[in-house]
Amino acid sequence: MDKIIQARRERLVFRFGFVASVVAIIIVLVLTLLQALVRYTTNQNFMFLGGNELEVLTASAFLMLLGLSYIYRPQKHLFE
């Protein structure tokens, strides 16, 4: 019974982390495209996120995906 509950918990944590990282990547793409559009049409100095926030958001999203893929990599003892 404990293995079933632990497996469900692991799947839930994986799904939550995966969805959070996908949403972060989508936000990065949308912000980048909107910023490029506004810079092209209106103001060359326009920024949605000033400083290095967009780069930090991008790096954190990809590092979260990298961490999830490392933690939940296939192993023999997980399928026993």
JOHU-V822008 format. One record per backbone hydrogen bond with DSSP energy under -1.0 kcal/mol. NH is the residue of the N-H (numbers start at 0). CO is the residue of the C=O. E is the energy in kcal/mol with one decimal. If there is no record, write none. Layout:
nh=NH co=CO e=E
nh=NH co=CO e=E
//
This chain:
nh=4 co=0 e=-2.1
nh=5 co=1 e=-2.6
nh=6 co=2 e=-2.3
nh=7 co=3 e=-2.2
nh=8 co=4 e=-2.3
nh=9 co=5 e=-2.4
nh=10 co=6 e=-2.3
nh=11 co=7 e=-2.4
nh=12 co=8 e=-2.5
nh=13 co=9 e=-2.5
nh=14 co=10 e=-2.7
nh=15 co=11 e=-2.6
nh=16 co=12 e=-2.5
nh=17 co=13 e=-2.8
nh=18 co=14 e=-2.8
nh=19 co=15 e=-2.4
nh=20 co=16 e=-2.3
nh=21 co=17 e=-2.4
nh=22 co=18 e=-2.5
nh=23 co=19 e=-2.0
nh=24 co=20 e=-2.2
nh=25 co=21 e=-2.4
nh=26 co=22 e=-2.4
nh=27 co=23 e=-2.2
nh=28 co=24 e=-2.4
nh=29 co=25 e=-2.6
nh=30 co=26 e=-2.8
nh=31 co=27 e=-2.4
nh=32 co=28 e=-2.5
nh=33 co=29 e=-2.8
nh=34 co=30 e=-2.4
nh=35 co=31 e=-2.3
nh=36 co=32 e=-2.3
nh=37 co=33 e=-2.6
nh=38 co=34 e=-2.6
nh=39 co=35 e=-2.1
nh=40 co=36 e=-2.4
nh=41 co=37 e=-2.8
nh=42 co=37 e=-1.3
nh=45 co=42 e=-1.2
nh=52 co=49 e=-1.3
nh=55 co=51 e=-2.3
nh=56 co=52 e=-2.5
nh=57 co=53 e=-2.2
nh=58 co=54 e=-2.7
nh=59 co=55 e=-2.6
nh=60 co=56 e=-2.0
nh=61 co=57 e=-2.2
nh=62 co=58 e=-2.5
nh=63 co=59 e=-2.0
nh=64 co=60 e=-1.9
nh=65 co=61 e=-2.4
nh=66 co=62 e=-2.6
nh=67 co=63 e=-2.4
nh=68 co=64 e=-2.5
nh=69 co=65 e=-1.8
nh=70 co=66 e=-2.8
nh=71 co=67 e=-2.5
nh=72 co=69 e=-1.0
nh=78 co=75 e=-1.1
//
